[in-house]
Amino acid sequence: MSFRMIEPWVNPRSKFYWFRRRVPAKYRQFGMPSEIKFSLETTDRDEAVLRCQERT
């Protein structure tokens, strides 16, 4: 079994990298949003990958 690493997403309007992750349906029934997303506050890809892995 292989696991996908979460990768940062580039916001086309600001060029900053963002963290995005979907929330499973079984947790959304408790009032959670369908996805979690926030800015990683960097335009450097390598730093964004590190920050993304720290947040998971």
PyMOL commands that set and color helices and strands:
alter all, ss='L'
color gray80, all
select helices_A, chain A and resi 25-28+45-55
alter helices_A, ss='H'
color red, helices_A
select strands_A, chain A and resi 9-10+17-22+35-39
alter strands_A, ss='S'
color yellow, strands_A
deselect
rebuild
show_as cartoon
